[in-house]
Every structure is written in structure tokens, then in C-alpha cells.
Amino acid sequence: MATLSLPYQIETGIGSVKQIGDVAIANGASRALVVMDSFLAQPPLNINEKVGEALKQDGIECALFSDYAGEPTTDHVNEALKTLQDFNADCVIAVGGGSAIDISKAVSLFALNPEMEWDKITSYPRLNCLPLIAVPTTAGTGSEATKVMVITDAETDYKMNPGHHSLIPDAAILDPELTVSLPENFTAFTGLDALTHAIEAYVSNKASRMTDLYALEAIQMIGKSLPAVYENGADLEERENMLLASCYAGIAFSNSSTNLAHAAARPLGARFHIPHGLSVALLLPFVIRFGLESAVDRYADIAIALGANRESDPIQTSEAAIEITEGFNRQFKIWEAGGDVIKEIGDNEMKLLVNDALSGNGIQTNRRIPTAKNIEDIYQSLIHRLGQKVV
């Protein structure tokens, strides 16, 4: 038995953001709150003007909220809600990366449910939300197609990530022109995050025939397109392929799960204040090695989707997945980026990292359930690879 939930409408192609007014009208909107990453609303990009003009042409008024930075917090959500209420918006449009889309998911929910408690979100069979349109400007989080939002409690610094099918955006617009400004390093970080989403969805113990289709297609597309777009960020065809692959990966993991790479990456990213995609990419080869024997055939499928040859020995084929992901980390300078920011780790610090990883989502959906010692070994392997010290 399996379920597949995804946006009702997905628009793709060069210039597809111009359809945003039509999409908003189809969702009953007349006044929209646009939540946008701040740098996108500044020169030289000024994407707020492009979006505002497209909405205006269809008679839709809009207000902009872009007063936030870094990972989204409850303070950001509350400030965006105030802007929405002051403007009396009846729709939320997210333009940006995962932060913009996660804030927008929360705003669309709490606009109609102001008294709802964060820890009760998952207990409702259905949530009433304002219409939500997601326009990603990175090819990585897949948040435009997922039921999950990640918001940090500003008072406790606890990172909440409730998941509910009602949080899936009503529509997604995938316009590759909006991703061209993404720098080379963030193209790699976000692309490898999408690859990890797809790989973990495929090896999850909650995977289904439906999620497998999206996951394998995403893996194959990323394996071909990420190296190409890394070398030539202006290649709109490959940018579109990456947006589609990221969306497919989002559909896959939203309906199955992520696993150990994400569970272990979250505390690593928080401790060293590094981009989520970088922390995931650093850990992926070691997590694959840890879980290889528990899912040999599936990792063999992953390796083949990434371009490896099928060997007579399935284990040999599956091991190519490690070699290829390590190769990506060399090609995209992931090891160097990690070595620049991950410094010494003390014993107490290591214990905190391990405990945080064990308490995160994705541990129980791993085909091989890790112990605290297993996770510490993975961290130690990464530190050794980066040439850093454990003190």
C-alpha cells in the first residue's frame, strides 16, 4: 500500500514565471503576498519587479515580504504574517530557495489557523491553508513539491520540521531563467542535495513503486546535468533539467523519506554554520558505504542511473555509487569547501552531534538502523578525509 501526493499544477519552461498571474487566478487569488529571498529583490536581479509585473498584467495586486536572512525562524513567519494581514492577502507566492518556500508554507497555514500549535500540526487529518504557489530559484530543496517545512523556534533554537500533505504547494512554477544567477558553488551544493534526496528516497524502507520512478529519473538527470550546468551556468536547457530533477526528487522523498545523510547533516550544518547542501554532500559517500550491504540491489540501480556499468557481481556494481559520489565531491570542490569550515571537534562536541543526528527524522527509515557508534564512525571518517582533527 502506498500514497503519492504532489502539487496540483506544475508549470515548466523558459519564461514560465510569466504565467504566475494565470496560476494565481486559477487558485482564486486577487491579492498575493510574495515571500522572496532579499537578494532576489535587489539590483541587479530585481526579480520582484518581474513577478510584480506578471501579476499586475492579470489584475492581481501584491505585497512583498523579503525582510529575512538565513534559515527561516518563527520570528520570520510572524513578521510575514503581519505583512499578509495588513495587506489582506488571499494567496501566498514563494520565490526563492527553501527558506522562502518554508516561510510561505507556514504563513499559508497560520493565516487561517492563528491559534494552531506547532507540535499539533501533524495530528490533523486535513489543514485549511491559503493557496500557495512556489517558484524555486535553486535546484536542490524540492520544497515546491514536498509536504515538509523546516522552521527554527526563535526562542529555543530548536529546528522544527513538521510534515503534512496539506502543506504541499498548490502549484509550482519551474523557470530555469530564475536559476541562472546561482553561483557555481551553490549550484553544486543544491544539486547534490537534490541527488541525496533522490538516493535516500530510493533506499528508504518506505519507498514504493511510485516514488522509485521519480527517484531514479531524478538520479539519472542529475548525474548528467549537474556536471554540465556546473561548467556552464548559462545553459538554460541543463538548468531546466536540474529544476525538474530537483522537483522529482522532492516528490520522491516527500512520499517516502530522507535517511541518515540528512539526519547526520542537520547537526553538522548547524554546528559549523554551513549550507545544508554542503553538509549533506560531505556525508553522502560515507552514508552509502555504511548502508551498502543492506540494499545492494538498490545501490546498484543508483550506480547504473549515475552512469556505471552493470557488473556480474551486484556488490561491485553497487560500490560504484560510492566512487561516483566521491568523484562529484572532488569535481565540485566539496572536500575543499568542507575543509575550510569544519575544524577541530572535541569529544563533548562529537557526542552532541551524534545525539542530535539520532534524534532527527530519517533514522528509522534507514534500511540499516545506525547506532551512536556507527554515526560517530561516519563523522570520524569525514574528519579524516578532510584532514582535520578530533581532540
N, C-alpha and C positions, 0 to 999 in steps of 0.2 A: 504494500500500500504506500502511495506517495502522493504528494501535492506539489503543484508548481504555481507560484504566484509571481507576477511581474507587472510592469506598468501597462495601463490600458492602451497607450499610444506611444510609439517611438518614431520620431522624425529623424532622418539621417541625410547627410549630403552637404556639399559646399553651399554655404548661404542659407542653410535650413533655419537659422535663427530668425530669418525674416518671416517665418511662419508663426512666430510666437503669439501674435495677435489672434490669428485664427484658432490656435490651440487654446488660448485663454478663453476666447468666446465659446468654444466647444465645451469648456468646463464651467460655463455660466458666470464668467468673471466680467466685471466692468471697472473695478478699481483694484490695482495689484500692488502689493508690497514686493519690491525687488530687493532681495538679500544678495549682496555682491561683495566678493573679496575686495578690500580697499584699493589695492594697487591696480585692479582692473578698471576702477572708476577714476583713474588719474591719467594724465598725459604720460606717455604717448598713446596708450591703449584706448582710453575713454570708451570702453565697451558699454558703459551706462547710457551713453548717447545713442549708440546703435540699437540697444534694446528699447530705450525710451521712444525712439522714433518709430520703430516697428510696431510698438503698442499703440502709439498715437494715431498711426495711419488707420488702425481698426477701431478708433474711438475709445481706447482704454487708457484711463489715467493711471499714473503710477507714482509711488513714493519710493525713495531709495534708502536702504539701511546698509551702510558699509563701515560703521564705526566699531570695528573689532580687529584683533590681530591674534595670531597664534591659534592654538587649538580652542574649540568652542567651549564656553562655560555657561553656567546658569545665568550669570550676570549679562552675558551677550544676549541670551534668549529673552530675558526680561526687558532689556533695552529695545530689542527688535519688536517685542510685543507692544510696548508703549507706542512705537512709531506706527505700527499697524492699527492700533486702536485710535490714535489721533487722526489718522488718515481715513479711518473707516474702510479698510481694505477688505475685499471679499475673496481674495486669491493670494497665494504666495508663489513667487518665482525665485528660484535659487540659481545664481550664476556664479560659478567658481569651482573650487575643489571640494573636498569632503567637508570642510568646515562650513562653507556656505550652505551646502545641502543639508547637513545635520542640524544647523540652526533653524533652517526653514522647516524641517520635519517637526521640530519641537514647537515652533511658532504656529504651524498649521494645526497642531493638536491642541495646544493650550489656549489658542484663541477661542475655541468653542468649549473648552473644559478647564476653566481657570482654577478650579478647586482640586483638580486631579493631582494625586501624589505620584512622584516619580516611580516609587517602588511598587505602585499598583498598576502601572501601565499594562504589563503583560497578563494581568488577571482578567481583563475584559475580553469577551468574545469578539467585540467589534468596537471601534473607536470612531466617533464623528470628528472629522477634520475638514478644514478649509481645503479647497482644491490646491494641489501642489504641482508645479511644473519645474523640472530640474534641467538645467543647461550646464553640463560639466565642461570645464576648461582644462581639465587634466585627464589623461587616460590611465587611471590607476585605481581609484577607490571603488568604482562601480556603484557608488551610493545612489545614483539616479535610478537604480533598479533593485535596491535592497530594502529590507524591512527593518534594518538596524540603524540607530543613530548613536553617536558617541559624544556625550556631553559631560564635562567635568563640573562637579559641585564646587562652586567658588568658595564655599565656607570650609568644606572638609578636604578639598583637593582630591576627592575620590572620583575616579573616572567611571561614569555610568554608561552602560550600553544596552538599553532595553530594545527588544525586538518584537515587532508586531506587524502582521500583514497589512494593517490599515495605514502604516507609515510609508508604504511603498508609494513613490510619487505617482500621480495620475498620468503624467506624461513626461517624456524625456526628449530633449532635442540635442542631437549629436552633430554639431557643426565643426568640422576639422579646422576651419579658419580661426576659431577661437583658441586653438591649442598651439598655434604656430609660435607664439611668443614664449612658450615654455622653454627654459634654458636646458642645455644638454644634460646637465647632471640631474635635474628634476624630471626630465623625460625618462631617464634611466630608472630613477627611484620609483616613480609612479608606475612605469611599465613593469618593473619587477614585482611590485606589489600586486598588480593585476595577474601576473603569471603565478604568483604564490596563491592568490585567491583560487585560481582555476585548478592548480595542482592539489591544493588541500581539499577543495570540493570533490575532486575525483577520488581521492583516497579516504575521504571521510566514511565512517561507518554508517552515516545517514545518506550516502549517495544513492541516487536512483537512476533508472534508465533515462529519465528526462534530464536530470542535472548532468549526467555523463555527456549527453550530446552537446550542451552548452560549454562544459568544461573542456572537453577535448578540442572543440573548434577554437576556443579561446587560446589554448596552449599552442596549437598549430599556427594560428595567426600571429601571436606574439613572437614565437620563435623566428618567424620570417620577417615580420615588420619592425620589431623593436631595433634590431641592428641597423636596418635601413634608415629609420627615422632618427636614430641617434647620430648617424653620419650626415644626414641631410634633413634638418628640422623643417625645411620649407616644402618638403614633399607632401602635398595635400592628400594624395592617394594613400600613402602609408599612415599619415595622421588619422585619416578616416578609419583605416583598418584597425589602428590601435584603439580608437574610441569604441568601435564595435566590439573588439575583443574584450575590452575592459567591461563593457556593459554585459556581454555574455558571461564573463567571469563573475560579475555581480549577481546575475540571475542564478548562476550555479551555486555559489556559496550561500546566498540568502536562503536558498531552499534546501541546502544540506548543512554545511558549516565550514568554518575555518578550523584549523587544528593547532598543533604545537608551535609551529613557526610564529603564528600570530600571538598565541598565549605568551610565549617567551619574549617576543619582540616588544610588546607593550611596556613592560617594566624597564627594558633596556633603553627604549626610546625616551621614557620619562626620566630615567636617571641621568642620561647624558645629553638630553635635550636635542636629539637628532630627529630628522624627518622619519615618519613612520615607514615609508617605503625603503629607506636605507637600512633601518634596523631589521626589517623582515628579510631583505635581500642578504644581509650579512649572515643570518642564521639558516637560511633555506638549505644550503648543501649539507649542513651538519644534521638538520632535522630529517632530511631524506635518508641519509646514511643510517640514522637511528631507527627509522621505521621501515627500511627496505625489505627485510625478510618477512614482515607481517603483511606485505602487499606486493609481492614480487611481480605478479602479472600486471597489476595496475601501474606500477612504476615503469614496467617495460612498455606499456601503452604510451605513457607520458614521454619516455625517451624517444620512441618512434615518432610521436607527434612533433617532437622538437628536432627531428631530422636524423636520428640514429638508425642504423641498420638493425634488423631483427636477427639476432644470433641464434644458434641452435640451443644454447643454454639461456633460459629465461633470466637467470640471475645476472649473467654477463650483460644481457640487453638492458636490464633494469639499472645496472650500475652506471650506464651511460647518462642517466638522468643527473647523477652527481657530477660527472665530468662536464656536462653541458652547462649546468647552473654555475659551477665554479668558473667555467670559461666566460660566462656572461659577467661574473663579478670582476674578472680580470679585464675584459674588454671595456666595460663601462666604468672602470676605476672605482669599484665599490670597496675593494680592500683598502685602497689608499684613503678614501673618504672616511672609512671606519677607523683606521689607524690614527687619523688626525684628531678624532674626538674622543675615542674610548681610551682612557688612561688606566691608571692602576685601580685595582679592585681589591678592597680588604675583605677579610673573612666575614665580618658582620654585614658588609655591603652585599656580598655574594649570597648570604642567607636571605636577605631581604628580596633580592632579585628572584631567587628560586621560589620563595614563598608566594610572591606576587604572581609569578608565572603559573604556579599550581592552582591558584585561586581564580585564574582567568577562564573565560569561555574557551572551549576548544580542547580541553584536556580529555574529557570523557568521550569525545568523538574521534580521538586518535585510535587507529587500529591497534597500536601498541601503547598501552597506558604507561606514561613515564612516572618514575619515582623522583623524589627530590635529588637523589644521586645522579640519575640519568640527566636531569636538566642542568645540574652543576657541571657534569661532564661536557655537555654541549656548549655551555658558556666558556668552560676552560679551553675547549678545542678552538673556539673563536678567538679567544685572547691569545692563544699560542700562534694561531695563523696570522694575527695582526702584529705579533712580535711585542706585545705589551706584557705587563707584569701583574701577577696576583700576589698581594702582600698580606 
